[in-house]
């Protein structure tokens, strides 16, 4: 790697003292290498910190796979992929800025630093859009999350049905029809309680509720699918990993959304099939009561990892803004570009961490 020009015949303390040489270094080259070594040590500690978070992620996901697969439904892969492209592009412009500083190309250096800074701005704006979509549905980190349970009961029962509808709607492709999807079976709020639990024989109430309100396009589609199911007189056998667990749990389906991804469907001819056409993602009703109480763990890890990474992006933007100001004053050139080079190392680490976060969080399935 190109390093700063060495002092020729100067100890660093004579009359020809280098303007950017600290008094405790003998030569600019020594100062440059020491600075890079210090940054590498710092980056190693950053990797250790995020490595601990990656280990926590692996442990929780391994122990609660269905919980993570369900929580994943709240994330938007398009925005995550866009942010990945933005950061990769900013990493390219940062490397270009370092090269421009080494060659003394001031205008190109300033332009590439500004482009890198704007990449950071774009990343944070997109992350803000993602966070807002979750906050609008009460998917906060910690105890404020709609899925947080306390004493065996949801701490925010008024927010839970809306959060369930949001994630189930996304998993069922409901957003393609206007963003809402359809509410998960068994979680329509009743008049006298914050959360209505579905019980056997509750189909009459569902039919009455359906006839009392105009059917939207999404509801009509669900009614058509339900009618198709009824024409074949299917029943659902609750199954574990595709194998029926207990024949006594046979019940008529209220809707396609009431069928779990591991449930088997038996038609009049006795044929057994899996309802993959109904949905391929895990829905709220697919989770056991114990799993439902742990959904907030996914969002806790999501906000911790992405929030900490976002903080590092903001720190990098402050560093780049300082480099832009220095570059405009003509501070950097062929004989002095250490801050640009070291700042570039930090920005590349920020990009690298996101390269790991994106598939772990956004591409779970």
N, C-alpha and C positions, 0 to 999 in steps of 0.2 A: 504494500500500500504506500502511496505517495506520502512522504512526511515533509514537515517544514524544513526549509533550508538551514543547514547547520551554520553556526557562527564560525567564521574563518579567522583563527588566531585570536579570538576574543574569549575571555574567561567569563564574561557576563557581568563583570564589575568594573571594567575600565572606562575610558573616555568614550568608546564606541558602544556603550551599553544599548542593547536592543530595547526599543520603546515598549514592547509587550512582554519582556522577560522579567519574571518575578525574581527577587533578590536571592531566593534560596535555590535557584537552579543555575547550573553552569552554562548551559547552552539552550537555545530554543528547541532543538531536537529532544533534549532531555525533558524539557517542560511538556512538550507535545506528547511524548510517550507516557509520561507519568499521568497526564490528564486522561489519556485514553484508558490506561490501566485502572484508574479510579472509576471511570464510567463503567467499565466491564465488571468491576467488583459490585458496583451499585446495581447493575442489570442482573447480576447473579442473585442478589437478594430479592429483587422483584420477581424473578422466576421462581424462587423458593416460596414466596408469598402466594403467588397465583397457583403454584403447584399444590399447595395445601388446599386451596379451593377446588382444584380439579379432583383431588382425592376425595374431598367431601361430596362432590357431585357424583363420583363413581360409586361411593358407598350408598348414598341415598337412592340413586337410580337403581342400583343392583337390588336393594331391599324393597323398593316400591316402584317396580317397573310400570304397572298399570297407572299409578298415580302420575308419573312423569309423562306417560303417553297421553293422558287426559289433559294435563296442564299445558302440554305442547300445543294443543288446539287454539290457545289464546294468542300464539305468536304468529306474526306475519312473515312468511318466508321471503316475499317480494321485497319488503323493506330491509330485511336482514341481508339479502343478496346485494341489494343496492348499496348498503353501507360497506359491504365487503369490497365492491368495485371502487367505491370512493376512497377507501383507505389504501387500497393497492395503488391507485393512481397517485395519491398523495405521497406514497413511499417512493414512487418513481420520480416525482418532481423534487423530493428532498434529496435523493441521490444525485440528481442533475444539478441541484444547487451546490452540493459539496464539490462536484467537478468544476462548476463555474468559479467557485471561490479559489480552488487550486490553480486555475488558469488565469485568475485575475479579471474575469469577465463580470464587471460590476452590474451592468444592466440585466444580464441574464440571471445573475445571482439573486438580485432583488425580485425579478419576475417569478423565479421558481420558488422562492421563499413565500411570496404572496399566494401563489397557487397552492402550496402546501397548507398554508394557513386557512385558505378557503375550503380545502378538503376537510380540515378539522371542523370548520363551521358547518359544512354540509352534513357531516357525520352526526354532530350534536343536534342539528335541527331534525333529522330523520329519527334519531333516538327520542327526541321530545315528542314527535308525532306518535311513536310507538307507546311511550309511557302514557300519553294522554288517553289513548284508546283503552288502556288497562285501568287507569284511574276512573274513567267514565263508568266502568262496570265494577267499581269497588274492588279491584284486584291490586290492592296495596301490599307492600311488604309488611311482615310482622302481624301483630294482633288485629290490625285494622282490615285485614283481608277478609273478603266475603266468605271464604271457605274456612276461616279459623273457628275451631270448636273449643268451647270452654265448659268443663263439667259435663261432657257428653252431648252438649247442645250447641248449635251455631251461635256465635256471639253476636252476629249481625243477621238475624233471620229475615229482616226486610230486604237485605241486599242479596241474599243467597239465590233466590229464584232468578233474578236478573243476570247474575254471573253465570249460572248454569245454562240459561237460555242462550247467552252470548257464545259460550264455548261449544255447546251442543249444536247451535245453529251454524257455526263455522265448520264443525266437523261434518255436518250433514249437507254442506254446500248452500245453506240458507242465505248467505250474504250475496249470492249471485242474484237473488230476487229482492234485494232491498236492504240487506244487512241484518235482519232479525232472525231468520230461520224460524223454526217452530219450537215452542216451549217443550222441554222434556216431559215425558209422561210422568204423572205423579207429582209434579212440582208447580202446579198452578196455585197461586195464593188464594185461600178461601176468604170469605167475608169476615169471619170471626177469628181467624188465626193467621199469623204471618207466613206460615208455610203449610200447604196442604199435602198430605201424604196419600198416595194412591193405595187403595185397598181393593181386594177382590169384590166384584159386583158394583164397582163404581162407574161402569161404562154408561149407565143411564144418565148419570150426572154429566158425563163428558158429552153425550149426544145432545142433552138439553142445552148445555153451554154452547155447543157448536151451532145449533139451530137458532139461538137467540142473537147471534152476531153475524154480520155479513162476512162471508168467507173471502179471504184474500187469495191471491194466486198461489202462495205457498200452502195455505190451509187446504185449498181445493185439490192441490196435487197430493197432499197427504191423505185427504178423504178418498180420492180415487185409488190410491195405493191400498188403503184399508179395505175398500170395497172389493178390490181384486183378491186380497187375502181372504176375505169372508166368503167369496165365491168358491174358493177351494177348501173352505172349512179347515184351515190349518190350525195347529196348536203349537205352542212353544214348549220345548223341554229344556229347562235350565241345565246348562252343561258346563263342565270344567275342562278346558283345553280340548274342546270338541267332543268330549264323551259325556253322555247324560249322567248326571249325578244322582237324581232321584225322580222316578217317574211320577211320584205323587205331586210334583210341582208343576204338572201340565196345566196350562191356562190358556184361554184365548187371547190373542194379541189385541191390545187397544189400538195400536198403530205401528207402522214400521219403526218408529223411534223407540217403541217399547221392547224391541228385539235386541238382545245383546249380541256382541260380536262372536261370542262363544255359544250362543243358543242354537239348537237344532230345530228345524221346522218340519212337522209331519203333516202331509196332505191327506186327502180322503183315501187315496190309493195306498197309503202307508209308506210312501216314499219319504226319505229323510234327506234334508238338504240344509246347508248353512246359509243364513240370510245375508250373504256378502253384498247382494244387490241393494239391500236396505241401507247399510252404512258399513264402512270399513274402518272407521276410527272408533276408539273407545268413548262411550258416552257416560253420563252421570249414573244412569241406571245399571251400567255394567260394573260399577265399582261396589265393593262390599261396604257395609256401614263403617267398618274400621278404616278402609281405604279413603272413604269420603272425608274422614276427619283429618287426613294427612295431605290433602291437595295443596294446602297453603305452604307446605314445605317446598314444593316446586317453585312457587313464586318468590319465596324467601331467598332461595339459591339464585334464581334468575336475577332478581334486583341486586343482590349482593355482588355477583360477578360482573354484570353489565354496568352497574353503578360505579364500582371500583375502577373498571376499565374506562368509563366515561370521565372519571376524575383524572385519570392519567392523560386522557386526550386533552382535557382543559389545561393541565400543567404543560403539556407539550405545545399547545397553542400560545401560552404565555411566553415560553422559551423562544418560539419562532418569531413572535411579535418583537421580542427584544433583539433577535438577530436581524430582523428587517430594519429596525432603527439604527443599529450599528452599521449595517451594510450601506445605508443611505448616507452615513457620515464618512464612508470610504475606509472603514476600519480594517476590512479584510482584503487580502491580496495574496499573491504567490508566496510571500514570506510569512504570512500569518492567517491561518484559516482554521485553527484548532477548535474554536467554539462552534463553527458550522459543522465540522466533522463529528464532534462529540454530540451535538444536538441531533444530528442525523441518526446516530446510533440509538438514541433514546426513542426517536420517532419510529424507527424500524421495529423496535421491541413492541411498541404500542400496536403496530399493525400486526405483528406476529401473534400476539395474544388473541386478537380478534379472529385471526384465521383459525384458532382452536375453538374459540367460543361459538362461532357461527354454526359449525356442524353439530357441536354438542347440544346446543339449545334449540336450534331451528330445524335440524334435520334428524330428530330423534328416531322417527320411525324407519 
